[in-house]
Amino acid sequence: MRSGAASKGRPTAADVRGALAAATAALREAGCESPRLDAELLLAAALGVARTRLHIEPERSLTREQAARFAGLLERRRDREPVAYILGTRAFRHIELAVDPRVLVPRPETELLVELALTLPRGARVADVGTGSGAIALALKQERADLDVIATDVSADALALARANAARLGLDVTFAEADLLAGVSGELDAVVSNPPYIRDADRPWLAPEVARHEPAGALFAGEDGLDVLRRLAVEAAARARWVAFELGAGQAPAVGELLRAAGMARTTAHRDLAGIERVVVGER
């Protein structure tokens, strides 16, 4: 039974309002960028309800088991583990992906790469290099069933998760364990990729969610962040008429030059919602 204080609307640690207040303060102190949102997502998961229920029932009491479950999730977030890893899922465009420390957490800016690839001709054969969770490949297949999509990754662990995502979503994508395009036979119409592009020296400046928890092999690419893109530009330009790469702030001119040197007649840079030149497209 609720105490008299709780019934009058004053928060206690045992009700939703009080649990959220305490958790938000703890996450703010830990340096999380969105402490209230994170607290709501984790509490909803602990209760097994939609997040909207928290606003509808702020005086709902937590059972001892729910409080303990929430405390465990909260402690992981205080250690700056990404919310997506804690919950085990991440929304990307129109699909929900399982994610864990084997793969990067899909970012909203990567959706720009998908949007650009959606303009490909009907029936195009597309390779997604470094697929990770399968976000790009699976989003493309979900929105363009006519595309023939192949996804590669050098990590067997990442591919296992990508395959599981494809099976759960019922999407027919071919997967290959390979370095870049080495495992892809036959002609390609397009190559898309969100490769590692962070400079090794930038590691100390990354958010703890990234530096501590996400796979380093999917993040870092040498002194200037272009080690992988240098190889990929040559391989992709030799195999496809259209390529699109995600990259970091300030890298677009260098990547455009790499593609032109590899034989792409025209390159264009596309900005994300933050105004950063996030994707470079090369065309023969």
N, C-alpha and C positions, 0 to 999 in steps of 0.2 A: 504494500500500500504506500502511496506517496505521502510524504510529510505535509503538514499544513503549509510550510514555507513554499514547498514546491507547487502545491495546488494554487497558491496565490501568484504564481508566475515568477518567483525569485529562483534563479538557477542554482542547482546543486550539482556536485560531481556525478551524481547518479542519474541525471536526466540529460536529454539531448542538448538542451541549451547550455547547461553547465559544462558538459563534456566538450562541446565545440569551443566554448570560451577558453577553457583551460588548454585544449590542444592547440588552438590558434596562437595563444601566447607562447607556448612552448616551441612551436615551429618558427614563429617570428624570431625568437631568441636564438634559434639554431641557424638563422640566416636564410631560410626558405623564401623564395620570391613571392609565392602565393599561399601564405599560411592558412587563410580561411578556406580557400577552395580545396587545398590539400586535406585539411581536417574534415571537411564535409565528405569528400570522396572516400576517405579511409573509414569514417564512421558509418557511412552508408554500406560499405563493404562488410564491416564488422556486424552490422545489424541484418545484412542480407536484404536491404530494401533499396528502392530508387532514391537518389539524392533529394528529389522533391519532397519525399515523405518527411525529411528532417525539418522542412519549413512548415509543413502542415501540422506536425506533431512535436513542437519544441519541448513539451513537458513529458514526452514519453520516457518512461524509466528504462534504464539499461539493466539487464540481468547481470549477475556476477560473471557469467561466461562471456557475455557480450562486452562487458567492460574490460575483461582480461584480454579478449581478442583485439579490441581497439587499442589497448595499451601496447600490445606487441607490434601492431602495424605502425603505431605512432613512433615507437622506438626506432624502427627501421627508417622511417622518414627523417627522424632527428639526426640519423647518421648520414643523411642526404642521399639515401638510395632513391632512385627515380620512382615516382608514384606508379608509372607504368609497370615497372618490375614488381612492385609490391602487389599491385592488383592483378598482374599477369596479362593485361590486355591494353591495347591502344587503338583508338579509332583513327582511320586514315581514309580520307575521302568517303566512299560509301561502304567501306568494309571494316570489320573489327578483327584485329590481328592479335594472336597470342605473341607475347614478347617476354624475354628473360635475358639474363646477362650474356647469352651467346650472341646477341645481335644488338645493333643500335636501336634506340627508341626512334620510330619514325617521326619526323618533324613536319610541321605544316608547310614550311618552305619547299619541301620536296614535292609537294603537290603541283607546283609549277612545272616540274619536269614531266609529270603525267599529263597535265593539260596540253603541253606542247606536243607530246607524242600522240595525243588523241586526234591530231590533224593528219596522221599518216594515211596513205591510200588504203582502201579496203583490201583485206587479205595480206597485208604486209607482214613479213617475217622479222620479228624484233628480238634482239638479245638484250637482256638486262644484266649488266656485269656488276658483280658484287651485290647480289640481291639481298643478303641479310635475312630479314624476316619474310622477304618476298613482297614487301609493300608495293614497289613500283610495278613489278610484273603482274601481281594479282589484281591491283587496281586497274591496270590497263585491260586485262582479260575480262574483268567484271564489267567494265564500261564499253569495251569493244570486243565482243565475242568472236568477231571475224578475224582478229589478229592471231597470228601464229607466234606465241611467246615462248622464248627459251630464257631460262635464268641460270646464271653461273655464280659460284662462289668458291673461293679457295678453302673455306672452312666447312668441314663435314658437319660440325655441330650446328652451324647456321643453316645449312641445307636441310638438316633433319627437321628443324623448326619450320622452315619455309614450306617443306613438303607437307607437314602436318597442317599448316594454315591452308594450303591449297586443297587438301582432302576435306577439311572441315567446311570450307566455303564451296566445295564442289566446282572448282575452277581447273580447267585443263591446261596446265603450264608444264613444260618440260624442264627438268632440272639437271644440271651437270656440275660435278665437282671439278673445278678447273681454275687455273690461273688466267684471269682475263678471258680471252676468247679461245684458248687452246682446246677446250672441250666441245666446241661448237663446229659441226661440219656443215658443208653446203653454203649456199649463197644467203646473204642477209640483206634486207632492205634498210634496216635501221639498228643502231646501237644506242642504248641509254644507260646511264650509270650515275650513281651517287658514290664515288670512290673516296678513299681516304684523301683528305686534302689539308689537314691541319699541320702547321710547322711543328717540328719536334720541340723547338724552343718555346712554343706557346703553352706547353703543358701546365706550367705553374699558374697560368692566368685563367685556366678553364674552371668552370663551376665544379664543385665537388661531385655533383651528380654525374658529370661526364668523366672527370679525371679519375675518380675512385671506382666507378662502377661499370662504365661502358667499355667494350672490348677495344684495347689499344690498337690492334691490327686493323680495325675498321675506321680509325680516326687519324692516325699520324702517317705522314708521307715525306719524311726527310727534312732537310734544311730549309727548303722553300715551300714545302707542302705539295710539290708537283712530281715527286718521284713516280707515283703510279700513273698520273695523267700523262706523263711523257711517253710511257710505254703504250698506254691505252689509246692515245691519239693516233699513233702509228698503226696499231692493229685495227682499230675501228675504221679509220679512213681507207685502209686497204680492203675492207670487207663490205662496207655499206656506203650508200649514197647520202645518208642522213644520219647524223649523230647528235646527241644532246648530253652534256655533262653538267652535273651540279658542281659548284665550286665555292670557295670562300671569298670574303670581301677583298677586293683589290686584285684578284687573280684572273679576271676576265681577259685583259689584254694579253697576258702571257699565254693563256690557254687558246685564245683565238689565233695567236701566232703559231702555236704548236700544230693546230689543225690545218692552217694554211700551208705550213711547211710540209705537212703530210699529204697534201694534195686536195684539200677542200677549197673550192673556188670562192666560197662565200661563207662568212661567219657573222653571227649576230648574237648580241648579249641581251638577255631578258632579265628585268628587275623583279624582285619579289615585292611583297606588300610593304616591306621596310625600306624599299628604294635601293636595295643592294643588287648589283649585277650578279645574280645567283645561278643562272644557267646560260651556257654558251652552246649555240647550235651551229653545226657545220654542215654545209651542203656542197655536193659536187656540181 
